[in-house]
Amino acid sequence: MRKGMFALAAAGLLATGSMAACGDDSGTDPGSTGASGGAAIGKVGVILPDTSSSQRWGTDDPKFLKAAFDAAGVTVDIQNAQGDKSQFQTIADGMISSGVKVLMIVNLDSGTGKAVLDKAKAAGIATIDYDRLTLNGGADYYVSFDNVKVGELQGQGLVDCLTEDKAVKPVVAELNGSPTDNNATLFKQGYDSVLKPKYDDGTFVKGPDQSVPDWDNTQAGTIFEQMLTENRNIKGVLAANDGLGNAAISVLKKNKLNGKVPVTGQDATVQGLQNILAGDQCMTVYKAIKQEADAAAGLAVALAKGEKPTTATGTTKDPESGADVPSVLLTPKSITKATVKDVIADGFVTKEAICTAAFAAACTEAGIS
Ligand code: BGC
């Protein structure tokens, strides 16, 4: 499976146009366009959520999306709402009035996401939920990973690390993602399906279990500090992404417990991969963002050309509306110290970014040459 997935991701597209639009939070910048499309081809608007809950939104997604649209010769306006829901709506209004033919969003919550999708639809604009499903949102398409599978990999990763550590009845703390992100619900569904049987048969002990509003890393640190103060015996941490994991690791460091308490993650961020190499993080989940961006851009390009996309062969049931949303769902991959090199080989991160002086020895040890 790994080979197939990586081979797919390796079929690369080259970035050709300007990156000026990426990460632009200036609202309705009409200059933020990419390669010029033909007159008949519509423009695409993309709204990303923030630049603080994960490295991906400020760095990886805009880069890969821009490259995919540029390669197709379709004009794209990529903006980031910086975690601000009213800014999200302002950006959407600007894109809608600028005449985009397709709007792609990563919602900040389903309510504001739905409001934007409704407006777009009323203006005859095709809509795509990117990465996060907007509950009851009625988007035309959804592109993401198998998010329950992401959670299963996290749960299994923690089980593997605790087993390797020969932990006896370890207390496990859960630091969940934002309660307003449907993905966080799916991740939890996945890891709890692995952990609950362990709690039930007494192999593991269920410890504190809390959601982190807006995936806020600072709040995650505060929450985990509280958890550890109330339960010094925490022996494993299921953190839903690398940012939350790093927040827990920082607290563990202060208590000289880092490396002794396995912590999970997600997104294969530079920081997460370095935490893995340092022995402070047990695993991460790599989601090949390039594949996700290519899949979403592929749908958007077809729609911008007035064609019916043929690539959304799956469906996702919206649990609120009951609608079956045509979907592309990709496969995530578990990464441990031994496989950090696979993320580099896939071109998602560079050896230079990961193997800085402080990590040089660990990189050699992990077979990163
Ligand atoms: C994404 C994750 C990300 C998290 C926080 C989720 O919806 O799937 O990749 O870490 O949001 O931004």
Boltz pocket constraint, residues with backbone or C-beta under 6 A from the ligand:
constraints:
  - pocket:
      binder: B
      contacts: [[A, 53], [A, 54], [A, 56], [A, 131], [A, 132], [A, 177], [A, 181], [A, 183], [A, 184], [A, 215], [A, 240], [A, 241], [A, 242], [A, 266], [A, 267]]
      max_distance: 6.0
